[in-house]
């Protein structure tokens, strides 16, 4: 049976680098250690659920994008065009 792998750690790493942040800097913004960020990126641990909105905001993505299956690109929220109704 095939399982879909979610790329939370890979998405965190990719978006952190796109924002020009180090693991230390991201950790400082979120009040966690660089080691915690490293564990998230290596998928050895997951961020606390209470940190997820702040993590997504710092990385400039939605929670949906943060949890999206691995893909070559994740479009930052600020670049996404929104339809006006």
N, C-alpha and C positions, 0 to 999 in steps of 0.2 A: 504494500500500500504506500503510495506517495504522500508525503506530507509537505504542505506549503511552508517554506521557511520565511519567517518575517525578518526583515533586516533592520530591526531597531538599532542595534549597535552600529551597524554599518552606516545607517542613515545619520545617527548622531555624529559619527566621525566625519562623514562627508560634509554635513552642514556646518560643523564646527570649523573645519578647514576653510570652507567657502566664506565664512564670516571672519576668517583671519584670527581665530582664537586658539590659544594653546589649551591643553587640558587643565593646566593651572588656572588660567583666566576663566574658563567656563566653570570650573569648580568654585572659584571665588564668587562669581556672579550668582551661583545657586546655593552657596553656603555648604558645599561638600568638598572633599579632598580631590586632588588630581588622581589619586589612586582609585577613587570611586568612579570617576569619569572613565579611566582606563578600563576598569572592569565592565562598565556598560558597553564600551566600544568593542571589547573582546567577547561580549555576550557571556560573561561569567557571573554577572549580576544585572539586575534591572533597576532603573531609577525608582524611588519611592513614588507612589501614585500621586501624592500631593505636590511633587515637583514637576510633574508632566506639563501642566499649563505654562509654568515659568520656563521650562526647558524649551518647549516649542516656541514661545515668544522670543527668547534669547536667540534661538537659531533661525527665526524668521520664517517658520513653517507652521502649518496646522497640525493638530494631533493626528489627523488622518494621514498626512504626509509623513509624519514621524514614524508611524507604524506600518507604512506601506511596504509591501514585499519589495525586495531589492530590485532596483531598476537602475539603468544608467543615469537617469536624471530625476531629480526632485525639484520641482519649480518652487522657488520661494514665494511666500504669500504676497509680498510687496510687488512682485513682477507679474502676478496673475491678474488678468483682466477680468473684471466682474461685470455681468450684465446688469443694466439698469432697467427696472420695470416701471 
